[in-house]
Amino acid sequence: MSSSFQLPYDYVNYIWSLAFQRYRELQFATITLMVYDHAITLGKEFEFFWCGSWSLSKFLYLLIRYLSLTLVV
């Protein structure tokens, strides 16, 4: 005795739309936190990174910091 229970199409569509909405909300929250982090640490970044000599570690830090922001936005 096998049971082939299927959910109605409208219900499945509703679940997917809720999942997509939650995904968009999470994405917006992530972008907001990243921009906030960049804004509050910008002064220290200028003080410690932009006003000194360039090194490989400084270049990699700035590359990862701003590349991640551009990829998320």
PDB file of N, CA, C and O in Angstrom:
ATOM      1  N   MET A   1       0.832  -1.155   0.000  1.00  0.00           N
ATOM      2  CA  MET A   1       0.000   0.000   0.000  1.00  0.00           C
ATOM      3  C   MET A   1       0.895   1.241   0.000  1.00  0.00           C
ATOM      4  O   MET A   1       1.515   1.584   1.006  1.00  0.00           O
ATOM      5  N   SER A   2       0.940   1.885  -1.127  1.00  0.00           N
ATOM      6  CA  SER A   2       1.770   3.078  -1.208  1.00  0.00           C
ATOM      7  C   SER A   2       0.882   4.306  -1.283  1.00  0.00           C
ATOM      8  O   SER A   2      -0.179   4.314  -1.908  1.00  0.00           O
ATOM      9  N   SER A   3       1.353   5.313  -0.634  1.00  0.00           N
ATOM     10  CA  SER A   3       0.601   6.549  -0.592  1.00  0.00           C
ATOM     11  C   SER A   3       1.357   7.596  -1.407  1.00  0.00           C
ATOM     12  O   SER A   3       2.542   7.833  -1.171  1.00  0.00           O
ATOM     13  N   SER A   4       0.693   8.204  -2.340  1.00  0.00           N
ATOM     14  CA  SER A   4       1.340   9.243  -3.151  1.00  0.00           C
ATOM     15  C   SER A   4       0.684  10.583  -2.836  1.00  0.00           C
ATOM     16  O   SER A   4      -0.103  11.122  -3.614  1.00  0.00           O
ATOM     17  N   PHE A   5       1.032  11.082  -1.690  1.00  0.00           N
ATOM     18  CA  PHE A   5       0.486  12.355  -1.242  1.00  0.00           C
ATOM     19  C   PHE A   5       1.273  13.489  -1.878  1.00  0.00           C
ATOM     20  O   PHE A   5       2.501  13.500  -1.795  1.00  0.00           O
ATOM     21  N   GLN A   6       0.607  14.432  -2.506  1.00  0.00           N
ATOM     22  CA  GLN A   6       1.259  15.581  -3.110  1.00  0.00           C
ATOM     23  C   GLN A   6       0.642  16.860  -2.565  1.00  0.00           C
ATOM     24  O   GLN A   6      -0.570  16.968  -2.382  1.00  0.00           O
ATOM     25  N   LEU A   7       1.507  17.808  -2.316  1.00  0.00           N
ATOM     26  CA  LEU A   7       1.029  19.102  -1.854  1.00  0.00           C
ATOM     27  C   LEU A   7       0.446  19.881  -3.027  1.00  0.00           C
ATOM     28  O   LEU A   7       0.899  19.727  -4.161  1.00  0.00           O
ATOM     29  N   PRO A   8      -0.531  20.696  -2.767  1.00  0.00           N
ATOM     30  CA  PRO A   8      -1.079  21.519  -3.843  1.00  0.00           C
ATOM     31  C   PRO A   8      -0.020  22.469  -4.391  1.00  0.00           C
ATOM     32  O   PRO A   8       0.863  22.918  -3.659  1.00  0.00           O
ATOM     33  N   TYR A   9      -0.116  22.768  -5.677  1.00  0.00           N
ATOM     34  CA  TYR A   9       0.858  23.630  -6.335  1.00  0.00           C
ATOM     35  C   TYR A   9       0.899  25.008  -5.681  1.00  0.00           C
ATOM     36  O   TYR A   9       1.980  25.576  -5.526  1.00  0.00           O
ATOM     37  N   ASP A  10      -0.227  25.546  -5.302  1.00  0.00           N
ATOM     38  CA  ASP A  10      -0.261  26.863  -4.677  1.00  0.00           C
ATOM     39  C   ASP A  10       0.518  26.887  -3.365  1.00  0.00           C
ATOM     40  O   ASP A  10       1.191  27.869  -3.052  1.00  0.00           O
ATOM     41  N   TYR A  11       0.424  25.813  -2.610  1.00  0.00           N
ATOM     42  CA  TYR A  11       1.130  25.738  -1.333  1.00  0.00           C
ATOM     43  C   TYR A  11       2.636  25.675  -1.563  1.00  0.00           C
ATOM     44  O   TYR A  11       3.395  26.346  -0.864  1.00  0.00           O
ATOM     45  N   VAL A  12       3.072  24.886  -2.523  1.00  0.00           N
ATOM     46  CA  VAL A  12       4.494  24.772  -2.832  1.00  0.00           C
ATOM     47  C   VAL A  12       5.025  26.113  -3.340  1.00  0.00           C
ATOM     48  O   VAL A  12       6.120  26.535  -2.970  1.00  0.00           O
ATOM     49  N   ASN A  13       4.249  26.769  -4.179  1.00  0.00           N
ATOM     50  CA  ASN A  13       4.646  28.077  -4.682  1.00  0.00           C
ATOM     51  C   ASN A  13       4.742  29.093  -3.538  1.00  0.00           C
ATOM     52  O   ASN A  13       5.644  29.930  -3.519  1.00  0.00           O
ATOM     53  N   TYR A  14       3.823  29.016  -2.601  1.00  0.00           N
ATOM     54  CA  TYR A  14       3.831  29.901  -1.439  1.00  0.00           C
ATOM     55  C   TYR A  14       5.085  29.673  -0.591  1.00  0.00           C
ATOM     56  O   TYR A  14       5.711  30.632  -0.139  1.00  0.00           O
ATOM     57  N   ILE A  15       5.447  28.431  -0.377  1.00  0.00           N
ATOM     58  CA  ILE A  15       6.641  28.097   0.415  1.00  0.00           C
ATOM     59  C   ILE A  15       7.895  28.639  -0.268  1.00  0.00           C
ATOM     60  O   ILE A  15       8.763  29.205   0.396  1.00  0.00           O
ATOM     61  N   TRP A  16       7.998  28.472  -1.573  1.00  0.00           N
ATOM     62  CA  TRP A  16       9.155  28.987  -2.303  1.00  0.00           C
ATOM     63  C   TRP A  16       9.208  30.508  -2.257  1.00  0.00           C
ATOM     64  O   TRP A  16      10.290  31.084  -2.142  1.00  0.00           O
ATOM     65  N   SER A  17       8.069  31.157  -2.343  1.00  0.00           N
ATOM     66  CA  SER A  17       8.077  32.624  -2.281  1.00  0.00           C
ATOM     67  C   SER A  17       8.488  33.108  -0.893  1.00  0.00           C
ATOM     68  O   SER A  17       9.175  34.122  -0.773  1.00  0.00           O
ATOM     69  N   LEU A  18       8.076  32.397   0.155  1.00  0.00           N
ATOM     70  CA  LEU A  18       8.523  32.751   1.508  1.00  0.00           C
ATOM     71  C   LEU A  18      10.027  32.548   1.665  1.00  0.00           C
ATOM     72  O   LEU A  18      10.712  33.370   2.274  1.00  0.00           O
ATOM     73  N   ALA A  19      10.529  31.460   1.117  1.00  0.00           N
ATOM     74  CA  ALA A  19      11.963  31.186   1.205  1.00  0.00           C
ATOM     75  C   ALA A  19      12.756  32.265   0.472  1.00  0.00           C
ATOM     76  O   ALA A  19      13.789  32.720   0.963  1.00  0.00           O
ATOM     77  N   PHE A  20      12.277  32.671  -0.695  1.00  0.00           N
ATOM     78  CA  PHE A  20      12.964  33.720  -1.446  1.00  0.00           C
ATOM     79  C   PHE A  20      12.909  35.044  -0.704  1.00  0.00           C
ATOM     80  O   PHE A  20      13.886  35.793  -0.700  1.00  0.00           O
ATOM     81  N   GLN A  21      11.795  35.336  -0.085  1.00  0.00           N
ATOM     82  CA  GLN A  21      11.669  36.576   0.683  1.00  0.00           C
ATOM     83  C   GLN A  21      12.642  36.582   1.857  1.00  0.00           C
ATOM     84  O   GLN A  21      13.285  37.598   2.123  1.00  0.00           O
ATOM     85  N   ARG A  22      12.756  35.460   2.561  1.00  0.00           N
ATOM     86  CA  ARG A  22      13.700  35.378   3.686  1.00  0.00           C
ATOM     87  C   ARG A  22      15.136  35.509   3.202  1.00  0.00           C
ATOM     88  O   ARG A  22      15.969  36.116   3.874  1.00  0.00           O
ATOM     89  N   TYR A  23      15.424  34.941   2.042  1.00  0.00           N
ATOM     90  CA  TYR A  23      16.757  35.055   1.462  1.00  0.00           C
ATOM     91  C   TYR A  23      17.088  36.518   1.170  1.00  0.00           C
ATOM     92  O   TYR A  23      18.191  36.973   1.474  1.00  0.00           O
ATOM     93  N   ARG A  24      16.153  37.252   0.587  1.00  0.00           N
ATOM     94  CA  ARG A  24      16.375  38.658   0.274  1.00  0.00           C
ATOM     95  C   ARG A  24      16.550  39.483   1.549  1.00  0.00           C
ATOM     96  O   ARG A  24      17.367  40.403   1.579  1.00  0.00           O
ATOM     97  N   GLU A  25      15.798  39.168   2.596  1.00  0.00           N
ATOM     98  CA  GLU A  25      15.938  39.878   3.867  1.00  0.00           C
ATOM     99  C   GLU A  25      17.300  39.613   4.486  1.00  0.00           C
ATOM    100  O   GLU A  25      17.931  40.531   5.009  1.00  0.00           O
ATOM    101  N   LEU A  26      17.758  38.380   4.435  1.00  0.00           N
ATOM    102  CA  LEU A  26      19.078  38.032   4.956  1.00  0.00           C
ATOM    103  C   LEU A  26      20.176  38.713   4.151  1.00  0.00           C
ATOM    104  O   LEU A  26      21.165  39.183   4.715  1.00  0.00           O
ATOM    105  N   GLN A  27      20.005  38.766   2.852  1.00  0.00           N
ATOM    106  CA  GLN A  27      20.977  39.441   2.000  1.00  0.00           C
ATOM    107  C   GLN A  27      21.039  40.938   2.325  1.00  0.00           C
ATOM    108  O   GLN A  27      22.125  41.511   2.397  1.00  0.00           O
ATOM    109  N   PHE A  28      19.898  41.559   2.518  1.00  0.00           N
ATOM    110  CA  PHE A  28      19.865  42.979   2.880  1.00  0.00           C
ATOM    111  C   PHE A  28      20.529  43.218   4.228  1.00  0.00           C
ATOM    112  O   PHE A  28      21.271  44.187   4.387  1.00  0.00           O
ATOM    113  N   ALA A  29      20.274  42.348   5.199  1.00  0.00           N
ATOM    114  CA  ALA A  29      20.898  42.492   6.520  1.00  0.00           C
ATOM    115  C   ALA A  29      22.412  42.339   6.426  1.00  0.00           C
ATOM    116  O   ALA A  29      23.147  43.063   7.097  1.00  0.00           O
ATOM    117  N   THR A  30      22.882  41.418   5.614  1.00  0.00           N
ATOM    118  CA  THR A  30      24.317  41.209   5.444  1.00  0.00           C
ATOM    119  C   THR A  30      24.978  42.437   4.823  1.00  0.00           C
ATOM    120  O   THR A  30      26.028  42.885   5.284  1.00  0.00           O
ATOM    121  N   ILE A  31      24.364  42.973   3.784  1.00  0.00           N
ATOM    122  CA  ILE A  31      24.912  44.170   3.142  1.00  0.00           C
ATOM    123  C   ILE A  31      24.925  45.342   4.115  1.00  0.00           C
ATOM    124  O   ILE A  31      25.893  46.101   4.168  1.00  0.00           O
ATOM    125  N   THR A  32      23.855  45.486   4.880  1.00  0.00           N
ATOM    126  CA  THR A  32      23.774  46.572   5.843  1.00  0.00           C
ATOM    127  C   THR A  32      24.880  46.459   6.890  1.00  0.00           C
ATOM    128  O   THR A  32      25.516  47.458   7.226  1.00  0.00           O
ATOM    129  N   LEU A  33      25.113  45.261   7.404  1.00  0.00           N
ATOM    130  CA  LEU A  33      26.176  45.076   8.402  1.00  0.00           C
ATOM    131  C   LEU A  33      27.557  45.325   7.817  1.00  0.00           C
ATOM    132  O   LEU A  33      28.420  45.891   8.489  1.00  0.00           O
ATOM    133  N   MET A  34      27.777  44.910   6.577  1.00  0.00           N
ATOM    134  CA  MET A  34      29.083  45.144   5.955  1.00  0.00           C
ATOM    135  C   MET A  34      29.328  46.633   5.739  1.00  0.00           C
ATOM    136  O   MET A  34      30.425  47.122   6.008  1.00  0.00           O
ATOM    137  N   VAL A  35      28.330  47.354   5.262  1.00  0.00           N
ATOM    138  CA  VAL A  35      28.480  48.798   5.052  1.00  0.00           C
ATOM    139  C   VAL A  35      28.678  49.499   6.386  1.00  0.00           C
ATOM    140  O   VAL A  35      29.491  50.419   6.484  1.00  0.00           O
ATOM    141  N   TYR A  36      27.946  49.078   7.416  1.00  0.00           N
ATOM    142  CA  TYR A  36      28.102  49.663   8.748  1.00  0.00           C
ATOM    143  C   TYR A  36      29.518  49.425   9.273  1.00  0.00           C
ATOM    144  O   TYR A  36      30.134  50.335   9.828  1.00  0.00           O
ATOM    145  N   ASP A  37      30.026  48.230   9.106  1.00  0.00           N
ATOM    146  CA  ASP A  37      31.383  47.918   9.553  1.00  0.00           C
ATOM    147  C   ASP A  37      32.403  48.780   8.833  1.00  0.00           C
ATOM    148  O   ASP A  37      33.335  49.287   9.457  1.00  0.00           O
ATOM    149  N   HIS A  38      32.243  48.951   7.539  1.00  0.00           N
ATOM    150  CA  HIS A  38      33.163  49.799   6.785  1.00  0.00           C
ATOM    151  C   HIS A  38      33.077  51.251   7.259  1.00  0.00           C
ATOM    152  O   HIS A  38      34.095  51.935   7.361  1.00  0.00           O
ATOM    153  N   ALA A  39      31.875  51.713   7.544  1.00  0.00           N
ATOM    154  CA  ALA A  39      31.695  53.106   7.957  1.00  0.00           C
ATOM    155  C   ALA A  39      32.331  53.385   9.317  1.00  0.00           C
ATOM    156  O   ALA A  39      32.967  54.423   9.496  1.00  0.00           O
ATOM    157  N   ILE A  40      32.167  52.470  10.282  1.00  0.00           N
ATOM    158  CA  ILE A  40      32.683  52.757  11.623  1.00  0.00           C
ATOM    159  C   ILE A  40      34.186  52.524  11.746  1.00  0.00           C
ATOM    160  O   ILE A  40      34.807  53.033  12.680  1.00  0.00           O
ATOM    161  N   THR A  41      34.779  51.775  10.835  1.00  0.00           N
ATOM    162  CA  THR A  41      36.222  51.526  10.915  1.00  0.00           C
ATOM    163  C   THR A  41      37.020  52.326   9.900  1.00  0.00           C
ATOM    164  O   THR A  41      38.233  52.149   9.787  1.00  0.00           O
ATOM    165  N   LEU A  42      36.353  53.206   9.159  1.00  0.00           N
ATOM    166  CA  LEU A  42      37.048  53.954   8.112  1.00  0.00           C
ATOM    167  C   LEU A  42      38.124  54.879   8.687  1.00  0.00           C
ATOM    168  O   LEU A  42      39.199  55.003   8.102  1.00  0.00           O
ATOM    169  N   GLY A  43      37.855  55.521   9.810  1.00  0.00           N
ATOM    170  CA  GLY A  43      38.848  56.403  10.425  1.00  0.00           C
ATOM    171  C   GLY A  43      40.118  55.668  10.821  1.00  0.00           C
ATOM    172  O   GLY A  43      41.225  56.132  10.549  1.00  0.00           O
ATOM    173  N   LYS A  44      39.954  54.531  11.457  1.00  0.00           N
ATOM    174  CA  LYS A  44      41.120  53.728  11.855  1.00  0.00           C
ATOM    175  C   LYS A  44      41.850  53.183  10.631  1.00  0.00           C
ATOM    176  O   LYS A  44      43.075  53.062  10.628  1.00  0.00           O
ATOM    177  N   GLU A  45      41.086  52.858   9.600  1.00  0.00           N
ATOM    178  CA  GLU A  45      41.718  52.360   8.383  1.00  0.00           C
ATOM    179  C   GLU A  45      42.614  53.429   7.771  1.00  0.00           C
ATOM    180  O   GLU A  45      43.736  53.133   7.359  1.00  0.00           O
ATOM    181  N   PHE A  46      42.135  54.659   7.708  1.00  0.00           N
ATOM    182  CA  PHE A  46      42.980  55.736   7.184  1.00  0.00           C
ATOM    183  C   PHE A  46      44.204  55.954   8.062  1.00  0.00           C
ATOM    184  O   PHE A  46      45.307  56.181   7.563  1.00  0.00           O
ATOM    185  N   GLU A  47      44.004  55.885   9.353  1.00  0.00           N
ATOM    186  CA  GLU A  47      45.101  56.122  10.291  1.00  0.00           C
ATOM    187  C   GLU A  47      46.189  55.059  10.180  1.00  0.00           C
ATOM    188  O   GLU A  47      47.376  55.386  10.180  1.00  0.00           O
ATOM    189  N   PHE A  48      45.796  53.797  10.087  1.00  0.00           N
ATOM    190  CA  PHE A  48      46.777  52.710  10.128  1.00  0.00           C
ATOM    191  C   PHE A  48      47.202  52.190   8.759  1.00  0.00           C
ATOM    192  O   PHE A  48      48.322  51.702   8.614  1.00  0.00           O
ATOM    193  N   PHE A  49      46.340  52.283   7.757  1.00  0.00           N
ATOM    194  CA  PHE A  49      46.679  51.650   6.487  1.00  0.00           C
ATOM    195  C   PHE A  49      47.040  52.623   5.380  1.00  0.00           C
ATOM    196  O   PHE A  49      47.998  52.380   4.646  1.00  0.00           O
ATOM    197  N   TRP A  50      46.318  53.700   5.237  1.00  0.00           N
ATOM    198  CA  TRP A  50      46.551  54.589   4.109  1.00  0.00           C
ATOM    199  C   TRP A  50      47.727  55.529   4.330  1.00  0.00           C
ATOM    200  O   TRP A  50      48.278  56.055   3.363  1.00  0.00           O
ATOM    201  N   CYS A  51      48.119  55.751   5.567  1.00  0.00           N
ATOM    202  CA  CYS A  51      49.170  56.727   5.853  1.00  0.00           C
ATOM    203  C   CYS A  51      50.551  56.108   6.039  1.00  0.00           C
ATOM    204  O   CYS A  51      51.471  56.800   6.476  1.00  0.00           O
ATOM    205  N   GLY A  52      50.717  54.872   5.732  1.00  0.00           N
ATOM    206  CA  GLY A  52      52.011  54.223   5.913  1.00  0.00           C
ATOM    207  C   GLY A  52      52.541  53.686   4.601  1.00  0.00           C
ATOM    208  O   GLY A  52      51.955  53.894   3.538  1.00  0.00           O
ATOM    209  N   SER A  53      53.652  52.997   4.697  1.00  0.00           N
ATOM    210  CA  SER A  53      54.225  52.400   3.489  1.00  0.00           C
ATOM    211  C   SER A  53      53.436  51.151   3.099  1.00  0.00           C
ATOM    212  O   SER A  53      52.804  50.505   3.935  1.00  0.00           O
ATOM    213  N   TRP A  54      53.490  50.836   1.826  1.00  0.00           N
ATOM    214  CA  TRP A  54      52.727  49.700   1.312  1.00  0.00           C
ATOM    215  C   TRP A  54      53.507  48.407   1.516  1.00  0.00           C
ATOM    216  O   TRP A  54      54.728  48.367   1.368  1.00  0.00           O
ATOM    217  N   SER A  55      52.775  47.353   1.860  1.00  0.00           N
ATOM    218  CA  SER A  55      53.359  46.029   1.990  1.00  0.00           C
ATOM    219  C   SER A  55      52.371  45.023   1.413  1.00  0.00           C
ATOM    220  O   SER A  55      51.237  45.373   1.087  1.00  0.00           O
ATOM    221  N   LEU A  56      52.797  43.797   1.291  1.00  0.00           N
ATOM    222  CA  LEU A  56      51.938  42.756   0.743  1.00  0.00           C
ATOM    223  C   LEU A  56      50.743  42.508   1.656  1.00  0.00           C
ATOM    224  O   LEU A  56      49.625  42.331   1.173  1.00  0.00           O
ATOM    225  N   SER A  57      50.961  42.493   2.948  1.00  0.00           N
ATOM    226  CA  SER A  57      49.844  42.251   3.870  1.00  0.00           C
ATOM    227  C   SER A  57      48.825  43.386   3.822  1.00  0.00           C
ATOM    228  O   SER A  57      47.623  43.136   3.917  1.00  0.00           O
ATOM    229  N   LYS A  58      49.279  44.611   3.677  1.00  0.00           N
ATOM    230  CA  LYS A  58      48.365  45.751   3.569  1.00  0.00           C
ATOM    231  C   LYS A  58      47.555  45.658   2.280  1.00  0.00           C
ATOM    232  O   LYS A  58      46.347  45.896   2.284  1.00  0.00           O
ATOM    233  N   PHE A  59      48.211  45.315   1.192  1.00  0.00           N
ATOM    234  CA  PHE A  59      47.533  45.168  -0.088  1.00  0.00           C
ATOM    235  C   PHE A  59      46.481  44.063  -0.024  1.00  0.00           C
ATOM    236  O   PHE A  59      45.360  44.253  -0.494  1.00  0.00           O
ATOM    237  N   LEU A  60      46.827  42.915   0.549  1.00  0.00           N
ATOM    238  CA  LEU A  60      45.889  41.797   0.645  1.00  0.00           C
ATOM    239  C   LEU A  60      44.703  42.135   1.540  1.00  0.00           C
ATOM    240  O   LEU A  60      43.569  41.768   1.231  1.00  0.00           O
ATOM    241  N   TYR A  61      44.953  42.828   2.641  1.00  0.00           N
ATOM    242  CA  TYR A  61      43.866  43.231   3.535  1.00  0.00           C
ATOM    243  C   TYR A  61      42.876  44.134   2.812  1.00  0.00           C
ATOM    244  O   TYR A  61      41.668  43.904   2.863  1.00  0.00           O
ATOM    245  N   LEU A  62      43.381  45.151   2.144  1.00  0.00           N
ATOM    246  CA  LEU A  62      42.502  46.085   1.447  1.00  0.00           C
ATOM    247  C   LEU A  62      41.794  45.421   0.269  1.00  0.00           C
ATOM    248  O   LEU A  62      40.632  45.719  -0.007  1.00  0.00           O
ATOM    249  N   LEU A  63      42.486  44.529  -0.418  1.00  0.00           N
ATOM    250  CA  LEU A  63      41.870  43.808  -1.531  1.00  0.00           C
ATOM    251  C   LEU A  63      40.693  42.970  -1.041  1.00  0.00           C
ATOM    252  O   LEU A  63      39.611  43.023  -1.626  1.00  0.00           O
ATOM    253  N   ILE A  64      40.891  42.207   0.012  1.00  0.00           N
ATOM    254  CA  ILE A  64      39.820  41.368   0.545  1.00  0.00           C
ATOM    255  C   ILE A  64      38.695  42.224   1.112  1.00  0.00           C
ATOM    256  O   ILE A  64      37.521  41.905   0.923  1.00  0.00           O
ATOM    257  N   ARG A  65      39.036  43.292   1.793  1.00  0.00           N
ATOM    258  CA  ARG A  65      38.024  44.154   2.415  1.00  0.00           C
ATOM    259  C   ARG A  65      37.105  44.787   1.381  1.00  0.00           C
ATOM    260  O   ARG A  65      35.884  44.752   1.535  1.00  0.00           O
ATOM    261  N   TYR A  66      37.671  45.361   0.338  1.00  0.00           N
ATOM    262  CA  TYR A  66      36.838  46.070  -0.634  1.00  0.00           C
ATOM    263  C   TYR A  66      36.317  45.172  -1.741  1.00  0.00           C
ATOM    264  O   TYR A  66      35.276  45.465  -2.329  1.00  0.00           O
ATOM    265  N   LEU A  67      37.009  44.095  -2.038  1.00  0.00           N
ATOM    266  CA  LEU A  67      36.489  43.150  -3.018  1.00  0.00           C
ATOM    267  C   LEU A  67      35.252  42.446  -2.480  1.00  0.00           C
ATOM    268  O   LEU A  67      34.294  42.225  -3.221  1.00  0.00           O
ATOM    269  N   SER A  68      35.262  42.092  -1.199  1.00  0.00           N
ATOM    270  CA  SER A  68      34.090  41.440  -0.612  1.00  0.00           C
ATOM    271  C   SER A  68      32.891  42.377  -0.598  1.00  0.00           C
ATOM    272  O   SER A  68      31.765  41.938  -0.831  1.00  0.00           O
ATOM    273  N   LEU A  69      33.112  43.658  -0.330  1.00  0.00           N
ATOM    274  CA  LEU A  69      32.015  44.621  -0.338  1.00  0.00           C
ATOM    275  C   LEU A  69      31.438  44.782  -1.741  1.00  0.00           C
ATOM    276  O   LEU A  69      30.219  44.836  -1.906  1.00  0.00           O
ATOM    277  N   THR A  70      32.289  44.858  -2.737  1.00  0.00           N
ATOM    278  CA  THR A  70      31.775  45.009  -4.104  1.00  0.00           C
ATOM    279  C   THR A  70      31.080  43.750  -4.591  1.00  0.00           C
ATOM    280  O   THR A  70      30.112  43.841  -5.346  1.00  0.00           O
ATOM    281  N   LEU A  71      31.543  42.585  -4.181  1.00  0.00           N
ATOM    282  CA  LEU A  71      30.890  41.345  -4.610  1.00  0.00           C
ATOM    283  C   LEU A  71      29.538  41.140  -3.942  1.00  0.00           C
ATOM    284  O   LEU A  71      28.627  40.580  -4.551  1.00  0.00           O
ATOM    285  N   VAL A  72      29.396  41.582  -2.712  1.00  0.00           N
ATOM    286  CA  VAL A  72      28.121  41.426  -2.006  1.00  0.00           C
ATOM    287  C   VAL A  72      27.091  42.411  -2.525  1.00  0.00           C
ATOM    288  O   VAL A  72      25.925  42.061  -2.706  1.00  0.00           O
ATOM    289  N   VAL A  73      27.513  43.629  -2.760  1.00  0.00           N
ATOM    290  CA  VAL A  73      26.578  44.651  -3.242  1.00  0.00           C
ATOM    291  C   VAL A  73      26.355  44.400  -4.701  1.00  0.00           C
ATOM    292  O   VAL A  73      25.601  45.130  -5.345  1.00  0.00           O
TER     293      VAL A  73
END
